[in-house]
Amino acid sequence: MKDIFWSNKNVFITGINGFVGGNLAEDLVARGANVYGLIRNVTEKSYLYFMNINKNIEFIIGSITNKELLKSFFSENNIDVCFHLAAQVEVGVAADYPYLTWETNVRGTYTLLEAIRESTNNDFAIIMASSDKAYGEYPPEELPYKEDYPLKPIYPYDTSKACADLIAQSYSSNLYNMSIVITRFANIYGPGQLNFSALIPDAIRCALGYGKFIPRTNGSSKRDFLFVKNVSQLYCRIAKELIQKKEKIKGHVFNAGTNEQKSVREVVENIFISLEQKNELIEIEKIFKKNKTTKGEINFQSMDYNKVESYFGWTPKTAFNDGLSITIEWYKKYLKENY
């Protein structure tokens, strides 16, 4: 799938060893880009290594908070676009360890952007991954989130993403004039998500017999789920536009989702029924009925994608059930080889 535009473009991805970073790297390598990735350490339990994408990546080993390392890298390499995806993404971990989360998500963001600003080669496109959770809690009748909604987070993870979001906005202002676009995407799912505290990977793993699914809530919370391959395609589209027409979209925020809500219970039921685990599902339903809602998490979320459609012609191409089927097949292979 070589792409003339991306051929030999130099791309830097923070968080490349993560779920979204690995999928994006796969897409960019297929398009012909030269991909560089920041990793804290080499870990082979990742999408990158499982899919053998790592062989096509040039890794920079170090921390997202190491300004001198980053500054040196940007000064020595002619980067065309940087995707900032590195983050501590677990909501539960953020609630238990807010300092760790803010160090990575907030300090990591201003360290990266300041390293770019201070480097000798700094006139390139930057895509900053914020989150739907940066908006905080809104009443269901005011959903879906729109880009002009004020950010009003309360919980640690949500606050960390909102802070990073605002920092990026500051660097893209007329004061620094850096070429930054901020993305706020819905809950992303798909092949390669190896954080098994997340709903979909955990439910699939347990439905395949590699664990016991224990609901943490009553399952009433509703989320908007976006397939990772659609995300990779959109990232590439936004980056291309930012490189070619910087002044048109620099400083803009773009939401992406499906504008459809699915409850936690509905997602779990879908997975266990798809894998013919109805007896197991009966026991899970009993726990759902006993549980209460979770503290420290937003109850209802969905994303408006009208702006990203109007600018790029993008819509979420993969229906949830289709994406889930692809995801389940990937986990069957991964878990068979790794458990």
TAPE-V539605 format. One record per pair of residues at least 6 apart in sequence whose C-alpha atoms are under 7 Angstrom apart, sorted by the first residue. I is the first residue (numbers start at 1). GAP is how many residues later the second one is. D is the distance in Angstrom with one decimal. If there is no record, write none. Layout:
I;GAP;D / I;GAP;D
This chain:
1;29;5.6 / 1;30;5.5 / 2;28;6.1 / 2;29;4.2 / 2;30;5.5 / 3;28;4.8 / 3;29;6.4 / 6;25;5.9 / 6;26;5.8 / 6;27;5.2 / 7;24;6.5 / 7;25;4.4 / 7;26;5.1 / 8;24;6.1 / 8;25;4.8 / 8;26;5.5 / 9;24;4.9 / 9;25;5.8 / 9;71;6.2 / 10;23;6.2 / 10;24;4.9 / 10;25;6.1 / 10;68;6.9 / 10;69;4.9 / 10;70;5.3 / 10;71;6.9 / 11;22;6.8 / 11;23;6.1 / 11;24;4.9 / 11;25;6.0 / 11;68;6.0 / 11;69;6.0 / 11;70;5.1 / 11;71;5.9 / 12;23;6.0 / 12;24;4.7 / 12;25;5.6 / 12;67;6.9 / 12;69;6.4 / 12;70;4.7 / 12;71;6.3 / 13;8;6.9 / 13;23;6.3 / 13;24;4.8 / 13;25;6.4 / 13;69;5.8 / 13;70;4.8 / 13;71;6.1 / 13;72;6.9 / 14;23;5.9 / 14;24;5.0 / 14;69;6.4 / 14;70;5.1 / 14;71;5.3 / 14;72;5.0 / 15;6;5.6 / 15;23;6.4 / 15;24;6.6 / 15;70;5.0 / 15;71;3.8 / 15;72;6.9 / 16;6;5.3 / 16;9;7.0 / 16;21;5.4 / 16;22;6.4 / 16;23;6.9 / 17;22;6.5 / 17;29;6.3 / 17;31;6.3 / 18;28;6.9 / 19;28;6.6 / 19;173;5.4 / 19;174;4.9 / 20;208;6.7 / 21;64;6.6 / 22;25;5.8 / 22;26;5.1 / 23;209;6.6 / 24;208;4.9 / 25;10;6.9 / 26;27;6.2 / 27;205;6.7 / 29;6;6.8 / 35;22;5.4 / 35;23;6.4 / 36;21;5.7 / 36;22;4.7 / 36;23;5.7 / 37;20;6.8 / 37;21;6.3 / 37;22;4.9 / 37;23;6.0 / 38;21;5.9 / 38;22;4.8 / 38;23;5.9 / 38;24;6.7 / 39;20;6.8 / 39;21;6.3 / 39;22;5.0 / 39;23;6.0 / 40;21;5.4 / 40;22;4.8 / 40;23;5.4 / 41;20;6.1 / 46;146;7.0 / 46;148;7.0 / 47;145;4.8 / 48;6;5.4 / 64;44;5.1 / 64;48;6.7 / 65;42;6.5 / 65;43;4.9 / 65;46;5.6 / 67;44;5.6 / 67;45;6.6 / 67;48;5.5 / 70;42;6.8 / 70;45;5.9 / 71;44;4.5 / 71;45;6.1 / 71;47;6.8 / 71;48;5.3 / 74;42;6.5 / 74;45;6.0 / 74;47;6.1 / 75;44;5.0 / 75;45;5.0 / 75;46;5.2 / 78;43;6.5 / 79;45;6.6 / 80;44;5.2 / 80;45;6.3 / 81;43;5.6 / 81;44;4.5 / 81;45;5.6 / 82;43;6.3 / 82;44;4.7 / 82;45;6.2 / 83;43;5.9 / 83;44;4.8 / 83;45;6.2 / 84;43;6.1 / 84;44;5.0 / 84;45;6.0 / 85;43;7.0 / 85;44;5.6 / 87;17;5.9 / 87;18;5.2 / 88;13;5.6 / 88;16;6.3 / 88;17;6.4 / 91;66;5.6 / 94;7;5.5 / 94;62;5.7 / 94;63;5.3 / 95;61;5.9 / 95;201;7.0 / 98;58;5.8 / 101;56;6.9 / 102;58;5.6 / 105;55;5.8 / 105;56;6.7 / 105;59;6.6 / 106;54;5.9 / 106;57;6.3 / 106;58;5.2 / 109;55;5.9 / 110;57;6.7 / 116;6;5.5 / 124;55;6.5 / 125;54;5.1 / 125;55;6.2 / 125;114;6.8 / 125;117;6.1 / 125;118;5.8 / 126;53;6.0 / 126;54;4.7 / 126;55;6.4 / 127;53;5.8 / 127;54;5.1 / 127;55;6.0 / 127;112;6.9 / 128;52;6.9 / 128;53;6.1 / 128;54;4.8 / 128;55;6.2 / 129;53;6.0 / 129;54;5.1 / 129;55;6.5 / 130;31;5.6 / 130;35;5.7 / 130;52;6.4 / 130;53;5.5 / 130;54;4.9 / 131;30;6.3 / 131;53;4.2 / 131;54;5.4 / 131;55;6.9 / 132;52;5.1 / 132;53;5.5 / 132;54;5.4 / 133;25;5.0 / 134;17;5.9 / 134;19;5.9 / 134;24;4.9 / 134;25;6.4 / 134;27;5.4 / 134;28;4.5 / 135;15;6.7 / 135;16;4.3 / 135;17;5.6 / 135;18;5.9 / 136;15;6.4 / 136;16;5.1 / 136;17;3.9 / 136;18;6.5 / 136;22;6.6 / 136;162;6.9 / 137;16;6.9 / 137;161;5.7 / 140;160;6.3 / 143;159;6.3 / 144;115;6.3 / 144;157;7.0 / 144;158;4.7 / 144;159;4.7 / 144;160;5.2 / 145;157;6.3 / 145;158;5.0 / 145;159;5.7 / 146;157;6.9 / 146;158;5.6 / 147;106;6.4 / 147;107;6.6 / 147;108;6.4 / 151;11;6.6 / 153;6;5.2 / 155;141;5.8 / 165;17;7.0 / 169;82;6.4 / 171;6;6.6 / 171;7;5.9 / 172;6;4.6 / 172;7;6.1 / 172;8;5.5 / 172;79;5.3 / 173;78;6.9 / 179;67;6.5 / 179;71;5.3 / 180;70;5.5 / 180;71;5.5 / 181;69;5.8 / 181;70;5.3 / 181;71;5.3 / 181;72;6.1 / 182;70;6.4 / 182;71;4.7 / 182;72;6.4 / 183;70;5.7 / 183;71;5.0 / 183;72;6.0 / 184;70;6.1 / 184;71;4.7 / 184;72;6.5 / 185;70;5.5 / 185;71;4.7 / 185;72;6.0 / 186;38;5.7 / 186;39;6.0 / 186;40;6.1 / 186;70;6.3 / 186;71;5.0 / 186;116;7.0 / 186;117;6.4 / 187;36;7.0 / 187;37;6.0 / 187;38;4.8 / 187;39;5.9 / 188;37;5.8 / 188;38;4.8 / 188;39;5.8 / 188;40;5.7 / 189;36;6.7 / 189;37;6.2 / 189;38;5.3 / 189;39;5.7 / 190;37;5.7 / 190;38;5.4 / 190;133;6.8 / 190;137;5.0 / 191;136;5.0 / 191;139;5.8 / 193;8;6.6 / 194;7;6.9 / 196;6;4.8 / 203;10;6.2 / 203;65;6.3 / 203;68;6.9 / 204;67;6.4 / 204;124;6.6 / 205;6;6.5 / 206;6;5.2 / 206;7;5.5 / 207;65;5.7 / 207;68;6.5 / 207;70;6.5 / 215;72;6.7 / 215;73;6.4 / 217;71;6.4 / 217;74;5.3 / 217;75;5.5 / 217;76;5.0 / 217;77;5.5 / 218;70;4.3 / 218;71;5.9 / 218;72;7.0 / 218;73;4.7 / 218;74;5.2 / 218;75;5.7 / 219;44;6.4 / 219;45;4.7 / 219;46;4.4 / 219;69;6.1 / 220;43;5.6 / 220;44;6.2 / 220;45;6.5 / 221;42;5.4 / 221;43;5.9 / 221;78;4.7 / 221;79;5.9 / 222;39;5.6 / 222;40;5.2 / 222;41;4.1 / 222;42;6.2 / 222;77;6.3 / 222;78;4.8 / 222;79;6.2 / 223;38;5.1 / 223;39;5.5 / 223;40;6.3 / 223;77;6.1 / 223;78;5.0 / 223;79;6.1 / 224;33;6.3 / 224;34;6.4 / 224;35;6.5 / 224;36;5.7 / 224;37;4.8 / 224;38;6.4 / 224;77;6.2 / 224;78;4.8 / 224;79;6.9 / 225;32;6.8 / 225;33;7.0 / 226;31;5.6 / 226;32;6.5 / 227;91;6.6 / 227;96;6.0 / 230;86;6.3 / 230;87;6.8 / 242;7;6.3 / 242;8;6.8 / 254;53;6.7 / 254;54;5.9 / 255;48;6.5 / 255;49;6.5 / 255;50;5.6 / 255;53;6.7 / 256;47;6.2 / 256;48;6.7 / 256;49;5.0 / 256;52;6.9 / 257;46;5.0 / 257;47;6.6 / 257;48;6.2 / 258;45;6.5 / 258;58;6.1 / 259;43;5.3 / 259;44;5.0 / 259;45;5.5 / 260;42;6.3 / 261;41;6.0 / 269;12;6.8 / 272;6;6.5 / 272;9;6.3 / 308;6;6.2 / 309;6;6.0
